[in-house]
């Protein structure tokens, strides 16, 4: 039962990643269909991010009341319904409306599943699970590409929603499997006491960790969204090639998480985070050299460096702050992560537009160094 439940959780992580890259893949066609500016994608993505922030902050109360397994099933169902809703829209504002349930579902499942895995499974599995999230983000653009070639963008959303509904059925049938860890939950992993935001911020080290997590997601998302533009603007790469080469970051982070799983238990979460930051800084140094081979290698290396940071920060939370506090703290971590990934890439866009695109390495350097400082302070506070 233990291994079967683990397989179900892996499947849930794929479902978490499936919708994340759909909007970007389909947007050029969607904006033409609705005759809206290119920048309007920001409205949809910010509404989705707003929902994830809200559900991340509420996740502790919801999970403690209904349990992780119920939250996971309902959240995946919510995203499946939202994706099907995306496939039925006829006006742009309807996209924004369907973004609300999608964001709420995504944030709840993210916080609940990450906490459950942090409590009951090793750092190795946390890395591999986030690798499977990357698999989901890689699969869905291919589904959308097939739909754009042979059907329409709405069919792409509909097909992914059918996959999500299928995962909901599997999760529902497998509900009895979650009892395998029920004794651990009763021993402190899922108490009924609600920590809350104020309670979490009073715990030593938590505010510094939140700043660090915000910094990491700011750097990761900026790299993710601006890699292609940076290659085009600084290395003179044609647009079509820049789009393909920029996606190598995703391959780097997915492959890095797969490889991290083999060594994370041996080295420990804190050491893996520091190694990841050091590798990412090497990648930042490479992209500062405005030539195609070094810049492309730099983005792959940044992806490899980013790979262990997110899962290891999450996995270390129960150890650093107590299993009884982990659900509340991880929910707030998810919220801080989405704030960083939502608002920092547009900020760099303003900087690039007003000053220069070549400032991207300095922008990333600032956030990776801030992450390193905040992780070090958190470690010190937790030891104290």
Buried (B, 14 or more C-beta within 10 A) or exposed (E): EEEEBBEBBBBBBBBBBBBBBBBBBBBEBBBEBBEBEEEBBBBBBBBBBBBBBBBBBBBBBBBBEEBBBBBBBBBBBBBBBBBBBBBEBEEBEBBBEBBBBBBBBBBBBBBBBBBBBBBBBEBBBBBBBBBBBBBBBBBBBEBBEEBBEEEBBBBBBBBBBBBBBEBBEBBEEBBEBBEBBEEEBEEBBBBEEEBBBEBBEEBBBBBBBBBBBBBBBBBBBBBBBBBBBBBBBBBEBEEEBBBEBBBBBBBBBBBBBBBBBEBBBEBBBBBBBBBBBEBBBBBBBBBBBBEBEBBBBBBBBBBBBBBBBBBBBBBBBBBBBEBBBBBBBBBBBBBBBBBBBBBBBBEBBEBBEEEEBBEBBEBBBEBBBBBBBBBBBBBEBBEE
